[in-house]
Amino acid sequence: MFQLICSSPLLCADIFCLEEEDEDFQEKIEALRLKRDREGQIRLAGETTEKKEMAGGRRKKIHFSKFFSFNCGKSSLQDEQQNQIGGPGFSRVVFANDPACFEATNLNYGLNYVSTTKYNLATFLPKSLFEQFRRVANFYFLVTGCLAFTPLAPYGAVSAILPLIVVIGATMAKEAVEDWRRFQQDTEMNNRKVKFHRGDGTFERTEWKKLRVGDIVKVEKDEFFPTDLILLSSNYEEAICYVETMNLDGETNLKMKQALEVTSNLHDDSSFQNFKAIIKCEDPNANLYTFVGSMEYQDQPYPLSPQQILLRDSKLRNTDYIYGVVIFTGHDTKVMQNATDPPSKRSKIERKMDKLIYLLLFFLVVIATIGSIIFGIKTHEDLNNGKMKRWYLRPDDTKVFYDPKRAPLAAILHFLTALMLYSYFIPISLYVSIEIVKVLQTIFINQDIEMYHEESDKPAHARTSNLTEELGQVDTILSDKTGTLTMNSMEFIKCSIAGTAYGRGVTEVERAMAKRKGVPLFSEEENEEDNVVNRPAIKGFNFIDGRVMNGNWVNEPYSEVIQKFFRLLAICHTAIPEVDEASRQITYEAESPDEAAFVIAARELGFQFYQRTQTAISLYELDPLTGNTVERQYKLLNILEFSSARKRMSVIVQSPEGKLLLLSKGADSVMFERLSNEGREFEEKTKEHINEYADAGLRTLVLAYRELDEEEYERFEKEFTEAKNSVSADRDEKIDAATDKIEKDFILLGATAVEDKLQNGVPECIDKLAQAGIKIWVLTGDKMETAINIGFASSLLRQGMKQIIITLETPDLILLEKQGNKDAFAKASKESITRQINEGNKLLSSSTSDSFALIIDGKSLTYALEDDLKNLLLQLAIRCASVICCRSSPKQKALVTRLVKTNTRKVTLGIGDGANDVGMLQEADIGIGISGAEGMQAVMASDVAIAQFRYLERLLLVHGHWCYRRISSMICYFFYKNITFGLTIFLYEAYTTFSGQPVYEDWSLSLYNVFFTSLPVVALGVFDQDVSARFCLKFPMLYQEGVQNLLFSWRRIIAWMFNGVISAIMIFFFTTSIYEHQAFRKGGEVVDRSILGAAMYTSVTRFFPMYHNMIQWIRFDGKGDDPEYCQVVRQRSVRPTTVGVSARLDAKVIHTWINGEAALRDDHFTQVAIVQLERRWVLCPHRVLDLDVGFVVLFCGKLGTTTDEHSMIMLGTTTVTLGTTSSERWISMTELGKTTDELRTTVLDSGRNYELNSGARHEDESSSSSVFDSRA
C-alpha cells in the first residue's frame, strides 16, 4: 500500500487508471516514481507492505478508496501497520539528505539557531519594567512618583522619582549584564563550525546555526554534536562510536552508540551522493534517555532506538568520525527542551515579607485617612467670623487645598498628598538589598574551603540565591540512600551459587552490628587463610574465598553451575571494554557501578570479557577440562534492557555450540516468581543467603537462565521486532509484553551481593543533625533488611529504638496475592495497612518513650499514600524519630515529600544524587544535589550542590544558621528604620495639624533609603555572626532558632515595629523640646522647619544603628564564644519540640573530655555519688563539670549544688573544663545508692566494661552494657 502525496491532478489520474487486478501494478508504480523524480510533481512516501502470497505469487487487491491523494493524509491500513504514526506526540517526519524538498519545506522546521537570552533590544525595556512593577512596593512608588508631578505633591518630583530610578535602574542593570553574558555564550555556540553534505558527495564546513532538519553532517573526534542526530555510520566497521555526555548529565563514563546495520557501510563522503531515507519519530521532548522512531530506507522499515541517537552538546570520543542525519534543531533538541527553569521556589521569609509590605500599606492608608479627616475638620473650622485662623496656609483664593468652604474636597486631596508623604513607611530598597545580600551569601557558601572535596575537585555550589535563609529553617530531611549516604562505588564481595555461600569479606554494616552487640567477628587468622594469593586492591572487587578463586571452582561439587554463573556475569550486561595500549589492561565503561563490579568479578574469577561488537560478545574462559584459557564467542541476538518497572535485564545469545540461551539478572521480587518448577532446586538456600546479605547491608541480584528452542525464539523475535518498529505512545508496553512472554521458566543459578560503603562522616553528620532537632527520613529502593542495617550503621537508628514496621509481607497476604485475585488482594492490603498505622499511633500514644522508628515498604506506601490514609500515615511518621521508606519508586519519593511539605507547613529538604531523585528535589522546599557517580541529573534539578553528604552538616548548622539570622535581622532592621523615619514625618504632621508639609528637605528624603541607611543594613545581612562556626557545630541546638522561626516570628516583627514607634516618639519629642522655646538665631527668631528637620534627620540616621548595636551588645557582647552562655542560655531556650532529639541527647549521657592522659585509676572512683536530676547522670571525680542548674553532687561526704550564678562545680583538685579536650568517656548508671558503699557504676571505655563497687574496680569481660541507657 502506498501513501501518495500529489501536486498534479493529471499524475494522480494516471494512478487511478490502473486496473485493480493488474499484474504489472508494481512496475507501473515504479514508473510513476521515476516520473515524479524527473518532474518533481509527485512524491510516493512509504513502501509496499503487502507481499506476494506464498502460492501463486499474486498480489492482494488494491482498493483505491484507501488512497488519500490530495491532503497528505494516511490510509487506515497504514495507520494500523505503523501503529498510529502521526498521532499525538509522534508526528515528526524527516527527509534525510533532502531538507529542501517540497514536503520538508512545508513542515516548516526551525533552523539550528539557539537563543537563551531573556530579552532582546526590542523587548528589554518593556519586559524588564513589567517584571519590576509586578512587585507591589515598586508599583506603589511608581504611582506616588506620577502624583509627584501634580500640585498635590508635598515635595519635588525629583525626590520622589530618584529612589525609584536608582532601585529599578540597579535591578535592570543587573538583568542587562546577565543577559549580555548569555548572548555572548549563544553567539559563540551558534558560530561553531561543522561539516555538512552539500548534496553532491562533498562536505564543507558551515556554522551550526545554518543546519536544517534532514542535513547530513560529519562530526570528527573530540567535536561536539551540533544538533540531535541519528547515527548512520562511523569509521568503525561495526558502525559504533563512543560518546561523552558530561554536558548533559554529568556522567564522565563513555557510552557506546551503534548505527543500524543497513547504513553501516556508508564509510566515505561519496556514499551520500544518492542516499535518501525517511525518518518518522517522536516529537521534540525533554527525555534524554528514550527515543522512538523508524527509518524507511530502500523501501524497508528499520526501528530506531536510543542506541542510534546522538544528542546536542555531547562529545564524540575515541572515534575518528561519524556521519549522522539532523532530526532535531535549535530549541527542539533534547538539551534545550531540558533547559527550562526549575520550579519557582520562594522562601517562607520572603512570603511573610510580602505580607508585611501589605500590612504597612494598610497602615499607611489608615494614618493617611486619619490625617485627612482631621485636616478636613480643621479646615472646616478654619473660617471664624469671616477671618482665617491659619491665614498663612491660603495666600490667595485660587487654591482649593485649604478652602474652608470646600473642606471635604480639600480632605480628599490631602489624602493623596498624605499617600506620597508617608510613602517612606515602605522600604523601597528592600528587595534589591536582599538580592545583593543573598548573592553575597551564596558566594560565601561557594568559597567555603570546608565544603570542598579535594578528590573530585568539587566545591559546594549554590545554584540559586533565593533560598539561603531557608537553609537555616529545615525541619525534615528526606534523603536517598545509594550514592547519597553511600559512595555508590560498588564492590563485589559475596555470592550464593547453587545454594552455597561464597565470600568471607566483612562489611561495614557487619562491623557496626558486631560492635553494637558486643559479638566478636571471626578471627584474623581465619581471614588470612582465605588470602591464597597476595593481590593488589582492585576497584569493584573485594571478594575473598579460596574455594572459587584462582580456578579452584572446578573442584567444587556444582562446578557446572558455577561456570554458568560467572559466564552469565560476563555476558549479561551493556558494558564496553577498553584496552590500554601501553599496559594492555582492560577496563570497562558501564552504565552503573553494579554492572562494572559484575564484569570485573567475572574477569577476576576466570571469565574475561574483552570484546563487544554489534552482533557478538567475546570472552576468555577457563576450560575446566584442560585448565587452559580458551576464547569463546557468543552471538548476541537481543538485549532486553533494564527498567525500573521490569527490575531485570536479559540477553539472548547463541553459544558456540549453537544453543540459544536466555540469560537474566534482576531483583529477587521478580526473579523468583519466574522460575520453573525444575529450576527451584536452590531456591530455599538462595533466599536464606539473600536475607543474610541484606542484613549485612549488601545489594543483591538473582541470576537465572533458560535454554530456548528455535520455534519459540522465532515467535518472540517476530513479536519483539514488531514492537520495536512501533512508533507510538504504547511502544514500551508492547516491548514489555513481548519480553514478558519469554522471560519465564528460568533455572536458578544463584545471587550476587555487592557492597556500597557509607561515605566518610555520614554517621557523625546524621547524629549532629539529629542533635539539632532535624528529623531525617530515608527514601530508598533497597530491601527492608538492607535499609534497616544501613540505618544502624549510619546512626539513623539506635540500639534500643523501637521499630514500627509496616509491610504487606505477611503469610495471608502473600497467599492471597499468589491466588491472583487482584481486587481481593487490594482490599485486604488496604485494610492491613490501615490497621498497622492505627496500631502504631496507639503504641506511640501509650508509650512514654519517644525513641521510635517507622519503617515502611514500597507496596505498603502505595496504599498509605491514598487520600484517605495519607494523613494517618503522616501523623504516625512525624511522631517518630526516624523514618525509612524501602523499595520506594521515584514517584513515591516525590509524593512523600509533597505530603510532608504540604501538611506540616515546615521546611523540607530533599537530598539525592540520581535521576530518580529529581522529583523529590523539585518537590521539596530545598533540593540538595550530590555530584556523584550517577551524573548531574540531580545537581541540575537542585538548589544547592555538594560533593559529599557530610557537608550537609556545615551547610545547615553554620551557613543556614548564619543566613537565616542575617536575613531575618536585616528585614526587621529595614522595617524598623522605615517606621522610625516615616513616623517622625507623621508626628510632625500631627504637630502642624496635618498641613501636608514635610519636615525634611527633598534631598534628605531622596537619599535616606538609597544612601544613608542602605549600607549598614546590607553589612548586617552579609557579615553579622552571632557565634563562630565552631560553636555552631559544637552547640547544634542553636539551629532550632531557625526551625522555630524565633527571629522572624510575628512577635519578633511586632517588637521591632514597636521599637520603631518608640524611637520615632523619642526622637521627635526630644528634638522639638530642645528647639521649641529657643530663639538663638541672629534676628531673635526661633528655629524654622529646615533646622528642626535637619536635627531630626541626623538623629534618625545615627540613632537606628546605635540603638541596634546597643541591643546586640547587651545581649551578646563577650558571649558569642562563651560555651556556658551558648549551652545554658541559648541552647536550652530553644529546646526543640521535635521528637527523638531528647532521646538522642540523653543517650549520649555524658561527654567527658579529659585533657592529656586519661588513665583510669582506682582512686578516681572512691567516695563519689551522684543524684539524678532531669534524667541526666554525672560521674567525674577530680574534674570540673559543666552541669545543669540544680544538680546535687556528693563528694567526699560533702554536698555541693550547682547554682544559677555558677553552673560549674569543682570535684577534687584537677581543673580541666568539660568539652575542651580530646578523650571521650561514656558513663551509664545501672544502680545508684545514696552512699558510696552502695554505689555501683558501669563505665564503658574502649569497648570494655568496668564495674565499680565501693571504690573497687573489676574488669568485666561480658559486654552487656550499652552506651544507650534504657532511661534514654
C-alpha positions, 0 to 999 in steps of 0.5 A: 500500500502506498501513501501518495502525496500529489501536486498534479491532478493529471499524475494522480489520474494516471494512478487511478487508471490502473486496473485493480487486478493488474499484474504489472501494478508494481512496475507501473508504480515504479514508473510513476516514481521515476516520473515524479523524480524527473518532474518533481510533481509527485512524491510516493512516501512509504513502501509496499507492505503487502507481499506476494502470497506464498502460492501463486505469487499474486498480489492482494487487491488494491482498493483505491478508496484507501488512497488519500491523494490530495491532503497528505493524509494516511490510509487506515491500513497504514495507520494500523501497520505503523501503529498510529504514526502521526498521532499525538506526540509522534508526528515528526517526519524527516527527509534525510539528505533532502531538507529542501524538498517540497514536503520538508519545506512545508513542515516548516522546521526551525533552523539550528539557531539557539537563543537563551537570552531573556530579552532582546533590544526590542523587548528589554525595556518593556519586559524588564519594567513589567517584571519590576512593577509586578512587585507591589512596593515598586508599583506603589512608588511608581504611582506616588512618583506620577502624583509627584508631578501634580500640585498635590505633591508635598515635595519635588518630583525629583525626590520622589522619582530618584529612589525609584530610578536608582532601585529599578535602574540597579535591578535592570542593570543587573538583568542587562549584564546577565543577559549580555553574558548569555548572548555572548555564550549563544553567539559563540555556540551558534558560530561553531563550525561543522561539516555538512553534505552539500548534496553532491558527495562533498562536505564543507564546513558551515556554522551550526546555526545554518543546519536544517532538519534532514542535513547530513553532517560529519562530526570528527573526534573530540567535536561536539554534536551540533544538533540531535542526530541519528547515527548512520555510520562511523569509521568503525566497521561495526558502525559504533562510536563512543560518546561523552555526555558530561554536558548533559548529565554529568556522567564522565563514563563513555557510552557506546552508540551503534548505527543500524546495520543497513547504513553501516557501510556508508564509510566515505563522503561519496556514499551520500551522493544518492542516499535518501531515507525517511525518518518518522519519530517522536516529537521534540521532548525533554527525555534524554534517555528514550527515543522512538522512531523508524527509518524507511530506507530502500523501501524497508522499515528499520526501528530506531532506538536510543542506541542510534541517537546522538544528542546536542552538546555531547562529545564524540570520543575515541572515534575518528568520525561519524556521519549522522542525519539532523532530526532535531534543531535549535530549541527542539533538541533534547538539551534545550527542551531540558533547559527550562527553569526549575520550579519557582521556589520562594522562601517562607521569609520572603512570603511573610515579607510580602505580607508585611509590605501589605500590612504597612500599606494598610497602615499607611492608608489608615494614618493617611485617612486619619490625617485627612479627616482631621485636616478636613475638620480643621479646615472646616473650622478654619473660617471664624467670623469671616477671618482665617485662623491659619491665614498663612496656609491660603495666600490667595483664593485660587487654591482649593487645598485649604478652602474652608468652604470646600473642606471635604474636597480639600480632605480628599486631596490631602489624602493623596498628598498624605499617600506620597508623604508617608510613602517612606513607611515602605522600604523601597530598597528592600528587595534589591538589598536582599538580592545583593545580600543573598548573592553575597551569601551564596558566594560565601557558601561557594568559597567555603574551603570546608565544603570542598572535596579535594578528590573530585575537585568539587566545591559546594555550589549554590545554584540559586540565591533565593533560598539561603535563609531557608537553609537555616529553617529545615525541619525534615530531611528526606534523603536517598540512600545509594550514592547519597549516604553511600559512595555508590562505588560498588564492590563485589564481595559475596555470592550464593551459587547453587545454594552455597555461600561464597565470600568471607569479606566483612562489611561495614554494616557487619562491623557496626552490628558486631560492635553494637552487640558486643559479638566478636567477628571471626578471627584474623587468622581465619581471614588470612587463610582465605588470602591464597594469593597476595593481590593488589586492591582492585576497584569493584572487587573485594571478594575473598574465598579460596574455594572459587578463586584462582580456578579452584571452582572446578573442584567444587561439587556444582562446578557446572553451575558455577561456570554458568554463573560467572559466564552469565556475569560476563555476558549479561550486561551493556558494558564496553571494554577498553584496552590500554595500549601501553599496559594492555589492561582492560577496563570497562565503561558501564552504565552503573557501578553494579554492572562494572563490579559484575564484569570485573568479578567475572574477569577476576574469577576466570571469565574475561570479557574483552570484546563487544561488537554489534552482533557478538560478545567475546570472552576468555574462559577457563576450560575446566577440562584442560585448565587452559584459557580458551576464547569463546564467542557468543552471538548476541541476538537481543538485549532486553534492557533494564527498567525500573518497572521490569527490575531485570535485564536479559540477553539472548545469545547463541553459544558456540555450540549453537544453543540459544540461551536466555540469560537474566539478572534482576531483583529477587521480587521478580526473579523468583516468581519466574522460575520453573518448577525444575529450576527451584532446586536452590531456591530455599538456600538462595533466599536464606543467603539473600536475607543474610546479605541484606542484613549485612547491608549488601545489594543483591541480584538473582541470576537465572537462565533458560535454554530456548528452542528455535520455534519459540525464539522465532515467535518472540523475535517476530513479536519483539521486532514488531514492537520495536518498529512501533512508533507510538505512545504504547511502544514500551508496553508492547516491548514489555509484553513481548519480553514478558512472554519469554522471560519465564521458566528460568533455572536458578543459578544463584545471587550476587551481593555487592557492597556500597560503603557509607561515605566518610562522616555520614554517621557523625553528620546524621547524629549532629543533625539529629542533635539539632532537632532535624528529623531525617527520613530515608527514601530508598529502593533497597530491601527492608533488611538492607535499609534497616542495617544501613540505618544502624550503621549510619546512626539513623537508628539506635540500639534500643529504638523501637521499630514500627514496621509496616509491610504487606509481607505477611503469610495471608497476604502473600497467599492471597496475592499468589491466588491472583485475585487482584481486587481481593488482594487490594482490599485486604492490603488496604485494610492491613495497612490501615490497621498497622498505622492505627496500631502504631499511633496507639503504641506511640500514644501509650508509650512514654518513650519517644525513641521510635522508628517507622519503617515502611515498604514500597507496596505498603506506601502505595496504599498509605499514600491514598487520600484517605490514609495519607494523613494517618500515615503522616501523623504516625511518621512525624511522631517518630524519630526516624523514618525509612521508606524501602523499595520506594519508586521515584514517584513515591519519593516525590509524593512523600515529600509533597505530603510532608511539605504540604501538611506540616507547613515546615521546611523540607529538604530533599537530598539525592544524587540520581535521576530518580531523585529529581522529583523529590528535589523539585518537590521539596522546599530545598533540593540538595544535589550530590555530584556523584557517580550517577551524573548531574541529573540531580545537581541540575534539578537542585538548589544547592550542590555538594560533593559529599553528604557530610557537608550537609552538616556545615551547610545547615548548622553554620551557613543556614544558621548564619543566613537565616539570622542575617536575613531575618535581622536585616528585614526587621532592621529595614522595617524598623528604620522605615517606621522610625523615619516615616513616623517622625514625618507623621508626628510632625504632621500631627504637630502642624495639624496635618498641613501636608508639609514635610519636615525634611528637605527633598534631598534628605528624603531622596537619599535616606533609603538609597544612601544613608541607611542602605549600607549598614543594613546590607553589612548586617545581612552579609557579615553579622555572626552571632557565634563562630562556626565552631560553636555552631557545630559544637552547640547544634541546638542553636539551629532550632532558632531557625526551625522555630522561626524565633527571629522572624516570628510575628512577635519578633516583627511586632517588637521591632515595629514597636521599637520603631514607634518608640524611637520615632516618639523619642526622637521627635519629642526630644528634638522639638523640646530642645528647639521649641522655646529657643530663639538663638538665631541672629534676628531673635527668631526661633528655629524654622522647619529646615533646622528642626528637620535637619536635627531630626534627620541626623538623629534618625540616621545615627540613632537606628544603628546605635540603638541596634548595636546597643541591643546586640551588645547587651545581649551578646557582647563577650558571649558569642564564644562563651560555651556556658552562655551558648549551652545554658542560655541559648541552647536550652531556650530553644529546646526543640519540640521535635521528637527523638532529639531528647532521646538522642541527647540523653543517650549520649549521657555524658561527654567527658573530655579529659585533657592529656592522659586519661588513665583510669585509676582506682582512686578516681572512683572512691567516695563519689555519688551522684543524684539524678536530676532531669534524667541526666547522670554525672560521674567525674571525680577530680574534674570540673563539670559543666552541669545543669542548674540544680544538680546535687553532687556528693563528694567526699561526704560533702554536698555541693549544688550547682547554682544559677550564678555558677553552673560549674562545680569543682570535684577534687583538685584537677581543673580541666573544663568539660568539652575542651579536650580530646578523650571521650568517656561514656558513663551509664548508671545501672544502680545508684545508692545514696552512699558510696558503699552502695554505689555501683557504676558501669563505665564503658571505655574502649569497648570494655566494661568496668564495674565499680563497687565501693571504690573497687574496680573489676574488669568485666569481660561480658559486654552487656552494657550499652552506651544507650541507657534504657532511661534514654 
